[in-house]
């Protein structure tokens, strides 16, 4: 099968995927506790799914629909079969003076894909974005590559709607829930994955990402995010 066929075969139906997202959003993920947009693209950048966790499309930030797809595109666009980069990993190197400064301007979002179509269909199985290439590069947390059981890069997933740190946490959990997290390697030295690398002190360097903030009762995003490779390990579930 082609990578696209493998991804379509591996993904659950829309309603099941949305149910997984809704369950994960209710967990302790740090941040604000807001509802989320999610998007999935194949290896060629074509959007396969766009969905939301709330009651309707007004339950989430409207702007996060396009950002979720942009993040999915980023996770796919800058990962390889042997090495994964999350959108969170791109934060520090794309700042002024960084080795990848300007990367976020290199592959702009297609505004026609982002905004055309009937808004009443946004986030449904018939979202106007599906089947089209959104493009875009996002350089804060929430975008991850998707890998098959045998380590083939199949596409990307993007989450948006809360703090960027929480977006990453929920994206990681959702990827894990569909068994598309067989990450071969990544820049996080502790886990050799594409996990977010927090810097709580001093200037950002390498592939680091700033910390965010939490509202009471949502959990500590630094602790939750740092422990993702242990609590939601990459690879097939036992």
JOJO-V653383 format. One line per field, one symbol per residue. burial: b if it has 16 or more other ideal C-beta (glycine too) atoms within 10 Angstrom, else e. A space follows every 50 residues. Layout:
burial->???
This chain:
burial->eebeebbeebbeebeebbebbbebbeeebbbebbbbbbbbbbbebbbbbb bbbbeebeebeeebbbbbbbbbbbbbbbbeeebbbbbbbbbbbbbeebeb eebbeebebbeebbeebeeeebbbeebbbbebbbbbbbbbbbbbbbbbee ebbbbbbbbbbbbbbbbbbbbbbbbbbbbbbbbbebbbeebbbbbbbbee eeebeebbbbbbebeeebbebbebbbebbeebebeeee
